Amino acid sequence: MKKINNIIFWIISIILMLFIVSYQKITGPTYPQKGNKEIYGQLIDYSLPRSNDGNYSVTVKIYDKSCKLEGFANFRRYKSYDEWSKIPLTRNNDELSFEIPHQPAAGKVMYHIYLKEKDKKYIPLTENPIILRFRDPVPMWIIAFHLIFIFSSITFAIRTGFEAYFKGPNLKIMTILTILFLILGGFVFGPLMQKYAFGEFWTGFPFGKDLTDNKTLIGFIFWLLALWATYKKPHTRIWHIIAAVVLIGVYLIPHSLLGSELDYRTIDPKSIENNIYE
């Protein structure tokens, strides 16, 4: 394989990795819900949080440049027996806000914002309530290593696919490095992140249905098949191409779908009405 082709394949692999990571992030259920809506002639741009980053409350903010609007938020714990609670939005210059107290790890809160001008009818900012998931703090070094190894596994998987398709000489070492990065990112630092954030190392098969864990497991199985083919059928490269395509496919699935989720009904079964501010 010519040196110039090798460089081109690495550049393409890195670009594709960045696209996959960006796509996964913005399509996931924890990415802020962004949009805009006109309310009584005022165009409100919003970015509403759907996750927190650690052990603290979440302040939800929207901006009204006209300073003419007022409003409130309805909220309740997700999967609970709570009735909807109501809290007015607090104004600070052109900012309207309210605060959601920190919840236990994997706990979720639904909130729905309503706005109006004085003496007029309230209008919901979004069509449906927003669901926000809480987690506990995760050390930055664990997050950093997890991301480094996951990004590396995607990059090397794509590059190994090129190596297999164009019959390059480094297929074996690239396959081994892909699996090594996948193990470190998905089965060492990934579970460590989940343990800190939600209290469990692994919630995929056979213990649960966490899609992030399960898709990592599926990708890993296909790369083990590719490694097997490397030693048992060295002239057969189709398994490496399949493994690369599968890993790309599983990483295109939005992050945190079917993730850890606290069911308040199991810890508060007799409650009919609870206010999370109490």
Secondary structure as the mmCIF struct_conf table of DSSP 4:
data_model
#
loop_
_struct_conf.conf_type_id
_struct_conf.id
_struct_conf.beg_label_comp_id
_struct_conf.beg_label_asym_id
_struct_conf.beg_label_seq_id
_struct_conf.end_label_comp_id
_struct_conf.end_label_asym_id
_struct_conf.end_label_seq_id
HELX_RH_AL_P HELX_RH_AL_P1 LYS A 3 THR A 27
BEND BEND1 GLY A 28 GLY A 28
TURN_TY1_P TURN_TY1_P1 PRO A 29 THR A 30
BEND BEND2 TYR A 31 TYR A 31
HELX_LH_PP_P HELX_LH_PP_P1 PRO A 32 PRO A 32
STRN STRN1 GLN A 33 ILE A 39
TURN_TY1_P TURN_TY1_P2 TYR A 40 GLY A 41
STRN STRN2 GLN A 42 LEU A 48
BEND BEND3 ARG A 50 ARG A 50
STRN STRN3 SER A 51 SER A 51
BEND BEND4 GLY A 54 TYR A 56
STRN STRN4 VAL A 58 TYR A 63
TURN_TY1_P TURN_TY1_P3 LYS A 65 SER A 66
BEND BEND5 CYS A 67 CYS A 67
STRN STRN5 LEU A 69 ARG A 77
TURN_TY1_P TURN_TY1_P4 TYR A 78 LYS A 79
BEND BEND6 SER A 80 TYR A 81
HELX_LH_PP_P HELX_LH_PP_P2 ASP A 82 TRP A 84
STRN STRN6 SER A 85 PRO A 88
HELX_LH_PP_P HELX_LH_PP_P3 LEU A 89 LEU A 89
STRN STRN7 THR A 90 ASN A 92
TURN_TY1_P TURN_TY1_P5 ASN A 93 ASP A 94
STRN STRN8 GLU A 95 ILE A 100
BEND BEND7 PRO A 104 PRO A 104
TURN_TY1_P TURN_TY1_P6 ALA A 105 ALA A 106
STRN STRN9 LYS A 108 GLU A 117
TURN_TY1_P TURN_TY1_P7 LYS A 118 ASP A 119
BEND BEND8 LYS A 120 LYS A 120
STRN STRN10 ILE A 123 PRO A 124
BEND BEND9 LEU A 125 ASN A 128
STRN STRN11 ILE A 130 ARG A 133
HELX_RH_AL_P HELX_RH_AL_P2 MET A 140 TYR A 165
TURN_TY1_P TURN_TY1_P8 PHE A 166 LYS A 167
TURN_TY1_P TURN_TY1_P9 PRO A 169 ASN A 170
HELX_RH_AL_P HELX_RH_AL_P3 LEU A 171 ILE A 183
HELX_RH_PI_P HELX_RH_PI_P1 LEU A 184 PHE A 189
HELX_RH_AL_P HELX_RH_AL_P4 GLY A 190 PHE A 198
BEND BEND10 GLY A 199 GLY A 199
BEND BEND11 PHE A 201 PHE A 201
BEND BEND12 GLY A 204 GLY A 204
TURN_TY1_P TURN_TY1_P10 PHE A 205 PHE A 207
HELX_RH_AL_P HELX_RH_AL_P5 LEU A 211 LYS A 232
TURN_TY1_P TURN_TY1_P11 PRO A 234 HIS A 235
HELX_RH_AL_P HELX_RH_AL_P6 ILE A 238 TYR A 251
TURN_TY1_P TURN_TY1_P12 LEU A 252 LEU A 252
BEND BEND13 ILE A 253 ILE A 253
HELX_LH_PP_P HELX_LH_PP_P4 PRO A 254 PRO A 254
TURN_TY1_P TURN_TY1_P13 HIS A 255 LEU A 258
HELX_RH_AL_P HELX_RH_AL_P7 TYR A 264 ILE A 267
BEND BEND14 ASP A 268 ASP A 268
TURN_TY1_P TURN_TY1_P14 PRO A 269 LYS A 270
BEND BEND15 ILE A 272 ILE A 272
TURN_TY1_P TURN_TY1_P15 ILE A 276 TYR A 277
#
